[in-house]
């Protein structure tokens, strides 16, 4: 059964938060492991705030041109442990490739 737009959006947000937590914390890295378009990756990171997940960009020391990584400062009502335990199911439901 295909996912509804609401469910796929929710799963995508949870999965991207999981990726950030595990160190896949830049837009290019997220694109590489998921295959999602750049704009979708950027919009998904921004949309984490709608779940009360505080995700902020942290520039690298001495780096320019927005080089750095995202960091989750607060998970709000979301359990990062639950997401980690179900990350593979979320990935499969979204049709993303297995991580190398």
C-alpha positions as CSV (number, residue, x, y, z in Angstrom):
1,X,0.0,0.0,0.0
2,X,1.5,3.4,-1.0
3,X,2.2,5.9,1.7
4,X,-0.1,9.0,2.0
5,X,1.6,12.4,1.4
6,X,1.2,13.1,5.1
7,X,2.8,9.8,6.3
8,X,5.6,10.0,3.8
9,X,6.4,13.6,4.8
10,X,6.4,12.6,8.5
11,X,8.6,9.5,7.8
12,X,11.0,11.6,5.7
13,X,11.4,14.1,8.6
14,X,12.0,11.4,11.1
15,X,14.5,9.6,8.8
16,X,16.4,12.9,8.0
17,X,16.6,13.6,11.8
18,X,18.0,10.1,12.3
19,X,20.6,10.7,9.5
20,X,21.7,14.0,11.1
21,X,22.0,12.3,14.5
22,X,24.2,9.6,13.0
23,X,26.6,12.1,11.4
24,X,25.1,12.3,7.9
25,X,24.5,15.9,8.7
26,X,24.8,18.0,5.5
27,X,22.5,18.5,2.6
28,X,25.0,16.8,0.1
29,X,25.5,13.8,2.5
30,X,21.7,13.4,2.9
31,X,21.2,13.6,-0.9
32,X,24.0,11.0,-1.4
33,X,22.4,8.4,0.9
34,X,18.8,8.9,0.0
35,X,18.8,10.1,-3.6
36,X,16.3,12.8,-2.7
37,X,16.4,16.1,-4.6
38,X,18.4,18.9,-3.0
39,X,15.3,21.1,-2.5
40,X,13.5,18.2,-0.8
41,X,16.5,17.7,1.6
42,X,16.6,21.4,2.4
43,X,12.9,21.6,2.9
44,X,12.8,18.5,5.1
45,X,15.5,19.9,7.4
46,X,13.6,23.2,7.7
47,X,10.4,21.3,8.4
48,X,11.8,19.5,11.4
49,X,10.8,22.6,13.4
50,X,7.2,21.7,12.7
51,X,7.8,18.6,14.8
52,X,9.5,20.7,17.5
53,X,12.9,19.2,16.6
54,X,15.4,22.0,16.9
55,X,18.0,21.4,14.1
56,X,20.6,24.1,13.5
57,X,23.3,24.6,11.0
58,X,26.8,24.7,12.6
59,X,29.5,26.1,10.3
60,X,32.9,24.4,10.3
61,X,35.8,26.1,12.0
62,X,37.2,28.6,9.6
63,X,34.9,27.4,6.8
64,X,33.2,29.7,4.3
65,X,30.3,29.3,1.9
66,X,28.0,27.5,4.3
67,X,30.3,24.5,4.8
68,X,29.4,22.7,8.0
69,X,26.9,20.4,9.4
70,X,23.5,20.3,11.0
71,X,23.1,19.5,14.7
72,X,19.9,18.5,16.5
73,X,19.8,20.6,19.7
74,X,16.5,19.5,21.0
75,X,14.3,16.5,20.0
76,X,11.1,18.0,21.5
77,X,8.4,15.3,21.9
78,X,10.2,12.9,19.5
79,X,12.2,10.0,20.8
80,X,15.5,9.6,18.9
81,X,15.8,6.1,20.3
82,X,12.5,5.1,18.7
83,X,13.6,6.6,15.4
84,X,16.9,4.7,15.6
85,X,15.1,1.4,16.4
86,X,12.8,1.9,13.4
87,X,15.1,3.7,10.9
88,X,15.3,0.7,8.6
89,X,11.6,0.4,8.4
90,X,11.2,4.2,7.7
91,X,13.9,3.9,5.0
92,X,12.2,1.0,3.3
93,X,8.8,2.7,3.4
94,X,10.3,5.7,1.7
95,X,12.1,3.6,-0.9
96,X,15.5,4.9,0.0
97,X,18.5,2.6,-0.7
98,X,20.2,0.7,2.1
99,X,23.1,2.5,3.7
100,X,26.6,1.2,2.7
